[in-house]
């Protein structure tokens, strides 16, 4: 008979994002899901991810709070105010980005529930445009949401990624 081995399961990002969102709220930090977990809310098919991404109005007090709780934080800045915090610890991987552009603030203003809107997920994915982002956009479009395509096209044009939006729509026709 083999000795039993216990396995400790590493939590999935979907298991801990809401707890972390509550932490941000308690710190007075307005933040919404972006990235793969936000996309998963709107996709036609599931997708896995290894981290949680938030877009936040500020990062004030976040690092001190997390370090006091045993997290490791890598702070990204350009000599001024931090624009991102990469949080690791307690079997969690969380990236918190500070809204810097008018578009990012508008995405937060438009957000409904825990995440940015479907349209704003698409705009974010058009900007990143890695293979997994293209897949997210394709699967979101396949899900048949009633989208404000003028909004998406407007931001895609402003960010000079209108060709990507055109390509995404052609792939789902």
C-alpha positions as CSV (number, residue, x, y, z in Angstrom):
1,X,0.0,0.0,0.0
2,X,1.3,3.4,-1.0
3,X,1.5,6.1,1.6
4,X,-1.1,8.8,1.0
5,X,0.2,12.1,-0.2
6,X,-1.7,15.3,0.4
7,X,-1.7,17.8,-2.4
8,X,-2.2,21.4,-1.7
9,X,-4.2,22.9,-4.5
10,X,-3.0,26.3,-5.7
11,X,-6.1,28.6,-5.8
12,X,-7.4,29.7,-9.2
13,X,-7.6,33.4,-9.8
14,X,-11.3,33.0,-10.0
15,X,-11.2,31.8,-6.4
16,X,-9.5,34.9,-4.9
17,X,-10.2,37.9,-7.1
18,X,-13.4,39.0,-5.2
19,X,-11.5,38.9,-1.9
20,X,-8.8,41.1,-3.3
21,X,-11.5,43.4,-4.8
22,X,-12.9,43.7,-1.3
23,X,-9.5,44.6,0.0
24,X,-9.2,47.4,-2.6
25,X,-12.6,48.7,-1.6
26,X,-11.7,48.7,2.1
27,X,-8.7,50.8,1.2
28,X,-10.9,53.2,-0.7
29,X,-9.4,52.2,-4.0
30,X,-11.9,52.1,-6.9
31,X,-10.9,49.3,-9.1
32,X,-12.4,46.9,-11.7
33,X,-11.4,43.7,-13.3
34,X,-9.6,43.8,-16.6
35,X,-7.7,41.2,-18.5
36,X,-8.6,37.5,-18.9
37,X,-11.0,37.4,-16.0
38,X,-13.0,40.3,-17.3
39,X,-12.9,38.8,-20.8
40,X,-14.2,35.5,-19.3
41,X,-17.4,37.2,-18.2
42,X,-18.2,38.0,-21.9
43,X,-16.6,35.1,-23.9
44,X,-18.6,32.4,-25.6
45,X,-16.2,29.8,-24.3
46,X,-14.1,29.5,-21.1
47,X,-10.5,30.5,-20.8
48,X,-7.9,29.9,-18.1
49,X,-5.5,32.5,-16.7
50,X,-2.8,32.6,-14.1
51,X,-3.4,36.0,-12.6
52,X,-5.9,38.7,-11.8
53,X,-5.7,42.1,-13.4
54,X,-7.3,45.3,-12.0
55,X,-7.6,48.8,-13.3
56,X,-7.6,51.3,-10.3
57,X,-8.1,55.0,-9.9
58,X,-5.2,55.1,-7.5
59,X,-2.7,52.9,-5.7
60,X,-2.6,55.0,-2.5
61,X,-1.9,52.8,0.5
62,X,-2.0,49.6,-1.4
63,X,1.6,48.5,-1.2
64,X,1.9,49.3,2.6
65,X,-1.2,47.3,3.3
66,X,-0.1,44.3,1.2
67,X,3.4,44.2,2.5
68,X,2.1,44.3,6.1
69,X,0.0,41.2,5.2
70,X,3.0,39.3,3.8
71,X,2.7,39.9,0.1
72,X,5.6,40.8,-2.1
73,X,5.0,43.8,-4.3
74,X,7.0,45.0,-7.3
75,X,6.2,48.6,-7.8
76,X,6.5,50.1,-11.3
77,X,7.1,53.8,-11.7
78,X,8.9,56.2,-14.0
79,X,10.4,58.3,-11.2
80,X,7.1,59.6,-10.1
81,X,3.8,58.1,-8.9
82,X,3.6,54.3,-9.3
83,X,1.6,53.2,-12.3
84,X,1.5,49.4,-11.5
85,X,1.9,47.0,-8.6
86,X,2.6,43.4,-9.3
87,X,1.5,41.5,-6.2
88,X,2.7,38.0,-5.3
89,X,2.1,35.9,-2.3
90,X,-0.4,33.6,-0.5
91,X,-0.5,31.6,-3.8
92,X,-1.9,34.6,-5.6
93,X,-0.8,36.7,-8.6
94,X,-2.4,40.0,-9.0
95,X,-1.5,43.0,-11.2
96,X,-3.0,46.4,-10.3
97,X,-2.6,49.1,-12.9
98,X,-3.4,52.8,-12.1
99,X,-5.6,54.5,-14.6
100,X,-3.5,57.1,-16.4
101,X,-5.3,58.0,-19.6
102,X,-8.7,59.6,-20.3
103,X,-9.7,56.4,-21.9
104,X,-8.9,54.3,-18.7
105,X,-10.8,56.7,-16.5
106,X,-13.8,56.5,-18.9
107,X,-13.6,52.7,-18.8
108,X,-13.8,52.9,-15.0
109,X,-16.7,55.4,-15.2
110,X,-18.6,53.0,-17.6
111,X,-17.9,49.9,-15.6
112,X,-20.8,47.8,-14.4
113,X,-20.4,45.3,-11.6
114,X,-17.0,43.9,-10.9
115,X,-15.5,44.5,-14.3
116,X,-15.1,47.0,-17.1
117,X,-17.8,46.7,-19.8
118,X,-17.6,44.3,-22.7
119,X,-16.8,47.1,-25.1
120,X,-13.9,48.2,-22.9
121,X,-12.5,44.7,-22.6
122,X,-12.5,44.6,-26.4
123,X,-10.7,48.0,-26.6
124,X,-8.1,46.8,-24.0
125,X,-7.6,43.6,-26.0
126,X,-7.2,45.5,-29.3
127,X,-4.4,47.5,-27.7
128,X,-2.6,44.4,-26.4
129,X,-3.3,42.2,-29.5
130,X,-1.4,39.2,-28.5
131,X,-2.7,35.8,-29.7
132,X,-4.7,35.3,-26.5
133,X,-6.2,38.8,-26.8
134,X,-7.2,38.1,-30.4
135,X,-8.9,34.9,-29.2
136,X,-10.6,36.8,-26.4
137,X,-12.0,39.3,-28.9
138,X,-13.1,36.6,-31.3
139,X,-14.9,34.7,-28.5
140,X,-16.5,37.8,-27.1
141,X,-17.9,38.6,-30.6
142,X,-19.0,35.0,-31.0
143,X,-21.1,35.3,-27.8
144,X,-23.4,37.7,-29.5
145,X,-23.5,40.6,-27.1
146,X,-25.4,43.7,-28.1
147,X,-22.3,45.9,-28.5
148,X,-21.9,49.6,-28.9
149,X,-19.6,49.2,-31.9
150,X,-19.4,52.9,-32.5
151,X,-17.8,53.3,-29.1
152,X,-15.3,50.5,-29.8
153,X,-14.5,51.9,-33.3
154,X,-14.1,55.4,-31.9
155,X,-11.5,54.3,-29.3
156,X,-9.8,51.9,-31.8
157,X,-9.4,54.9,-34.2
158,X,-8.1,57.2,-31.4
159,X,-5.5,54.5,-30.4
160,X,-4.7,53.8,-34.0
161,X,-5.8,50.2,-33.8
162,X,-8.8,50.4,-36.1
163,X,-7.3,47.9,-38.4
164,X,-7.3,45.4,-35.5
165,X,-11.0,46.0,-34.9
166,X,-11.7,45.5,-38.6
167,X,-9.7,42.3,-38.6
168,X,-11.5,41.0,-35.5
169,X,-14.9,41.6,-37.0
170,X,-13.9,39.9,-40.3
171,X,-12.8,36.8,-38.4
172,X,-16.3,36.4,-36.8
173,X,-18.3,37.1,-40.0
